[in-house]
């Protein structure tokens, strides 16, 4: 009986998360209420609060699951890479897969800006499970750096380039393409991280 209840609870959580994701994509994170999420999923408001204390907590779980999925696809490829250039291409393939899901990248950008005004939320967002962490990038490239250049800086520059591109795209600026940003990021990494740079 307890196993059946656990399964029902997981199903409810997933349906609420799916509903939230649809509404966040169409209305935006801030404009979507808990009542709308539960109504869209066909549940009472109390079902939401049995699983999360706030809409922020729900979104952090969505972020964590999304990045876990993206990273699982990326990590196996990184383990096989033989050079910094190969790792950088794998990283940018990963980043482009996030961009391909325009709905997700827009929601993520909105939530990142939203969390910047809340100290507790900002600290949680800066953990590696919730964003494009400089530390994660550094770990991915560290074994392929041939110079004394800090891999954390390559991570920070990649994060800045990618998140900056998200902002440009959200604002409709068509001056740069993802290929331009990818090319600049890889060139920068090779310049600082390899002997030939």
C-alpha positions in Angstrom: 0.0 0.0 0.0 2.8 2.4 0.9 4.5 1.7 -2.4 1.4 2.6 -4.3 1.1 5.9 -2.4 4.7 6.7 -3.1 4.1 6.1 -6.8 1.0 8.3 -6.8 2.9 11.0 -5.0 5.7 10.9 -7.6 3.1 11.0 -10.4 1.4 14.0 -8.8 4.8 15.8 -8.4 5.6 15.1 -12.1 2.3 16.3 -13.3 2.6 19.5 -11.3 6.1 20.0 -12.6 5.0 19.4 -16.2 2.1 21.9 -15.7 4.4 24.5 -14.2 6.9 24.1 -17.1 4.1 24.7 -19.7 2.8 27.7 -17.9 6.2 29.2 -17.2 6.9 28.9 -20.9 3.7 30.6 -22.0 3.2 33.2 -19.2 6.6 33.5 -17.6 7.8 32.4 -14.2 6.8 35.5 -12.3 3.3 35.8 -13.9 2.4 32.1 -13.2 0.7 31.5 -9.9 0.6 28.3 -7.8 -3.2 28.3 -8.2 -2.8 28.3 -12.0 -0.3 25.4 -11.9 -2.5 23.2 -9.8 -5.6 24.1 -11.8 -3.8 23.3 -15.1 -2.7 20.0 -13.7 -6.1 19.1 -12.2 -5.1 19.2 -8.6 -6.1 21.2 -5.5 -3.7 23.8 -4.2 -2.9 21.6 -1.2 -1.3 19.1 -3.5 1.4 21.6 -4.5 2.2 22.5 -0.9 2.6 18.8 0.1 5.6 18.8 -2.2 7.1 22.3 -2.1 7.0 25.4 0.1 7.1 27.8 -2.8 7.1 28.2 -6.6 10.9 28.9 -6.3 11.5 25.4 -4.8 9.5 23.8 -7.6 11.5 25.7 -10.2 14.8 24.7 -8.6 13.8 21.1 -8.9 13.0 21.5 -12.5 16.3 23.2 -13.1 18.2 20.4 -11.3 16.4 17.7 -13.3 17.0 19.5 -16.7 20.7 20.0 -16.0 21.1 16.5 -14.8 19.7 15.3 -18.1 21.9 17.6 -20.2 25.0 16.8 -18.2 24.5 13.0 -18.4 24.6 13.3 -22.2 27.7 15.5 -22.1 29.8 13.7 -19.5 30.4 10.5 -21.3 31.7 12.4 -24.3 34.1 14.6 -22.2 35.7 11.4 -20.7 36.7 10.4 -24.3 38.1 13.8 -25.3 41.8 14.0 -26.1 42.4 17.8 -26.2 41.1 21.1 -24.9 39.6 21.9 -28.3 37.7 18.6 -28.3 36.4 19.3 -24.8 35.4 22.9 -25.8 33.4 21.5 -28.8 31.6 19.1 -26.5 30.8 21.8 -24.0 29.4 24.0 -26.8 27.4 21.1 -28.2 25.9 20.8 -24.7 25.2 24.6 -24.6 23.6 24.6 -28.0 21.3 21.7 -26.9 20.0 24.1 -24.2 19.5 26.8 -26.8 17.6 24.4 -29.0 14.9 24.3 -26.3 14.0 28.0 -26.6 11.2 27.7 -24.1 13.6 26.3 -21.5 16.4 28.8 -22.1 13.9 31.8 -21.8 12.5 30.4 -18.6 15.9 29.8 -17.2 17.1 33.3 -18.0 14.0 34.9 -16.4 14.5 32.8 -13.2 18.2 33.7 -13.1 17.4 37.4 -13.2 14.5 36.9 -10.7 16.8 35.1 -8.2 19.5 37.8 -8.4 17.3 40.0 -6.1 16.9 37.3 -3.4 20.0 36.5 -1.4 19.0 33.0 -0.4 17.8 32.1 -3.8 20.9 33.6 -5.5 23.1 31.5 -3.3 21.2 28.4 -4.2 21.3 29.2 -7.9 25.1 29.6 -7.8 25.5 26.0 -6.8 26.5 23.7 -9.6 23.3 21.8 -9.8 21.3 24.8 -10.7 23.2 26.7 -13.3 26.1 26.8 -15.8 28.7 26.7 -13.0 32.2 28.1 -13.6 33.5 25.3 -11.4 31.9 22.6 -13.5 33.4 24.1 -16.7 36.7 24.3 -14.9 36.6 20.6 -14.0 35.7 19.7 -17.6 38.7 21.5 -19.1 41.3 21.2 -16.2 43.0 18.0 -17.5 43.5 19.5 -20.9 45.0 22.9 -19.9 48.7 23.0 -21.0 49.5 26.4 -19.5 49.3 27.9 -16.0 46.0 29.7 -17.0 43.4 29.0 -14.3 40.6 26.7 -15.7 38.1 28.6 -13.5 38.7 31.6 -15.7 37.9 29.6 -18.8 34.8 28.4 -17.1 33.8 32.0 -16.0 34.4 33.3 -19.5 32.3 30.6 -21.1 29.5 31.1 -18.7 29.6 34.9 -19.3 29.6 34.4 -23.1 26.8 31.9 -23.0 24.6 33.8 -20.6 25.3 37.1 -22.4 24.2 35.4 -25.7 21.0 34.3 -24.0 20.2 37.9 -23.0 21.0 39.1 -26.6 18.7 36.4 -28.0 15.9 37.2 -25.5 16.1 40.9 -26.5 15.9 40.0 -30.2 19.4 41.2 -31.0 20.4 39.4 -34.2 24.0 40.7 -34.5 25.6 37.6 -33.1 24.9 34.0 -33.8 25.6 31.1 -31.5 28.3 30.1 -34.0 30.0 33.5 -33.4 29.9 33.0 -29.7 31.0 29.4 -29.8 34.0 30.3 -32.1 35.1 33.2 -29.7 34.8 30.9 -26.7 36.9 28.1 -28.2 39.5 30.6 -29.6 39.8 32.2 -26.1 40.2 28.8 -24.4 42.8 27.7 -26.9 44.7 31.0 -26.7 45.0 30.8 -22.9 45.0 27.1 -22.3 47.4 25.6 -24.9 51.0 26.0 -25.8 50.1 26.9 -29.4 47.7 29.6 -28.1 
